[in-house]
Amino acid sequence: MPLSGLRVLVGRARHQASALSSGLKVLGADVIEIPFIEIRKPQSYKPLDTALKKINEYDWLILTSVNGVEALADRMKKLRFNPAAFHQVKVAAIGPATRKQIEALGLKVAVVPRRYIAESVVESLRGKVEGKRVLLARAKVARDVIPRELRKMGAKVDVVEAYETVVPTSSRMNLRAVIRDTKRSPNLVCFTSSSTVRNFVQLLRGQEVPQHTKFASIGPVTSRTLRELGFLVHIEATEYTIPGLIRAIVTKVGT
């Protein structure tokens, strides 16, 4: 077991933690699940519904997370949308997990970037969106790289809120208790987005992390946020996916 005896804290949203947790457990890790992030419905679906009702006016639909796809699926069901309604729209997915969810809805994915970050989405659409209408469905708070850069290319971009991420205050006591407990404190904390990093800091409320605790990041954007907030990045995935993060941990820790 390459990760035998390693205590790993997984901070993904509760309903999304299983893939990372189970992958680590199979390799022998002792996994602690405390969500650093909670996914909620937006205050109103009206902007998203309005955009979907005129989806045939768009040339591209961009989805940057599984959460966005789940919101789309919910609205398609609510509005009684058939996948055929999207036949004129090309779909871009930020990565393989998002692509899989989109295809499960019966939609075709035209573009998946080589690297699963916003900057790579922009590059993958270069030369394809000039003069085109683009719908970006995303979290309430997100980086503005995609809309900003696509507009520079000459695209008309509409950004609609599909969901929002919040700090799960119920996790505060659990996290602080685990961090304080010398017998339970994690050897490694996994971060799967910049939001998980920022929320981790909020949940700690200034409590220091033990020196033996290391940090693992799913990719360069998350790593940058860690460094900006004063943390070292001990492990960074080269493929910005959950399997890629697990492989990076095994490579670094399990050898």
N, C-alpha and C positions, 0 to 999 in steps of 0.2 A: 504494500500500500504506500505509494509515494508521498501521500499527505498524512500519513498516520501520526496522530498526536498533535496535529496542527489545529488550533482553535481559530475559526474564521467567522468573522461577523459579516453577515449579508444584510445590506440595507435597502434592497429593492422594495418596491410596493408589494404589499402582502400577497396580492393575487398573481404577482409575476415572479416571486422569489423561487418557485419550485425548480425551474430549469437550472439555475445556478446552484442552488442548495443541493439538489439531488446529484448533480455532476460532481460536486466537491465531496459529498458523502461517499459516493462510490469509490473514490480514491483514498478514502480513509480519514478525511477531515472531520473534526468535531464542529458542526455548523451551529451558529447562534443567529437566529432570525429576529431582527428588530427593524421594522421599516423606517427609513429616513424620509420617505415620500409617500404621499397619498394622492391618488388620482380621483378627481371629482368632475362631475358634469359642469359645463359652463352655466353661468347664471341664466343664460337664454340661448336656445338653439336657433333663434330666428335668423341671425346672419348666415349660419351654415345652411339652414333649410332654404333660405332665399337663393343662395348660390346654387344649391343642388337642383332647385326647380328650373334653373336656366343653364344647366350643365352643358347643354348642346351649344351654348355660346362660347364655351371655353375650348382652347386647343390643348391645354395641358392641365393635369391635376397632379399636385405633388403632395406626397404623404411622407412625413419624416419620423414616424414612430408607429409601433403596433397600437398604441393608445389612440392615435388618430384614425387608424383603420377600424378599430372597434367602435369609435364614435360614428364613423361613416356607415358601418354595418347597421348600427342602431337606427340611424336616420333613414337609411334605405328601407328598412323594415317598417318604420313608422309612416313614411311617405308612400309606401307600397311601390318602391322603385324596382324595376327589373334591371338586371345588369345590362341589358340591351340599350338602356337609356344612355350608357356611357360609350357607345360604339364609336362616336366621333372624337372622343377625348383620348389623348395619349397619357399614360400614367407613369410617373417616376416614383420609385421607392428608394428610401435611403439605404436599405440593406436587405439581406436575405430573409430575415425574420419578418420584416415588413412586407416584402414581396410575397412570401408564403401566405400571409393573412389576406393580402389583396386578392391573390389568385383564388383563395377559398371563397371569396365573394362572387366569383365568376368573371372577374375583370382581368384583362391582360395588362402586363407590365412591360412598358417599352424601354425603360432605362433603369438600371441599377448601377451606381457609380463604382469605380474600382476601390475607393476607400469610403467607408461608411460615415462620412461627416458632411456637414453643410457645404464646405468649400468644394468638396468633390462632386456634390450634386450640381453645383453651379458649373463646374468644368464640363461635366457630362452633358449639360444642356447648351453649351456654347455652340452657336451656329444653328440652333434648332428653335429658338424662341423669339428671334427678332420680329417685331410687329405682331406677335401672338398674344393671346389672352391666357393668363395663367391663374389657376386657383390653388392657393397653398392653405391646406387645413392643418393646424398645428396647436400647440399649447398656448394658453393665454399669455404666458411670459416665455419668450424664446429669443435666441440670437437672431439678429436681423440680416445675417449674411445673405441668405437666399433672396428675399425680396429686393434688398438693396442692389445686389450685383446683377440680378436679372433685369431690373429696371434700367441699369446702366447699359445693358445689351439691347435695350429697346423693347422689352416686353412690358405688357400692361398686367400688373400683378395685383390680385385681390387676396388679402390675407384674412382668414376667418378662424375664429376660436372654436376648436373642436372639444377641448377639455382644459382643465387647469390642474396644476400641481400645487399641493399645500404641505405644510409641515404637520405631520401627525403628532399632535401634542401628547397623545396617550403613550407615545414611545419614550418620552423624556425620562420618566422615573426608571424605566427598564434599562435604558442606555446608561444612565449615570450609575446605576447599581452594578451593572456588568463591568463598566470601566473601573470602578472602585475595588471590585472583588479580585484580589490577587490570584485566586484559584480559578476564576472564570474569565478574566479579562482576555480579549482576543490577541493572538499573535499577529493576525492579519485582518484588515478591514477592506472590504471590496466596495469600490465606487463605480457605478454604471452610467453616471451622467453628472454634469456640473451641478444640477439641482440636488442630487444626493449629497454632494460635498457641502454645499451651502447649508442645507438643512441639518446635516450632521453637526456643523459648527453651532447652529442655533439651538439644537437639542442639548449640546454639551453645556452651553451657557458659561463658558470660560473654564470648565473643569479640564484639567490637563490629562492628556493621554499618556499611558505608561510608556517608558522608553523602549520596552521590548516590542511594542506594537508597530507593525509595518503597514504600508498602504499600497493597495493594488488598484490600478486604473484601467478602464476599458479602452482608453485611447488618448490622443494628444490634447483634445479639448478639455476633457475631464482632468487630465494631468496639469494643464495650465491653471485651472481653477484651484486645484490643490496647492500648487506653488504660490499662487496669488494670496492664498489664505494662510500661508506660512508652514505648509506641510511638505515633507519630502515625498517623492514618488519612488518607491522601491521596486515596483513591478508595473510595467505598461504593456498591454496587449498589442501585438503587431497587426492582428486582425481584429477589428473593432466590434466584436460580437461576444456573446456569452461563452460559446465554445472556445473562442480565441483567448478570452480572459482566463479560462480554466487552464488552457495549454500554457499560457505565460506563467501562471502560478506554479504549475508542475515543473516547468523548465527551471525556474528560479529556486523553488523551495524543495522540490522533490528529487533533486539530483545530488 
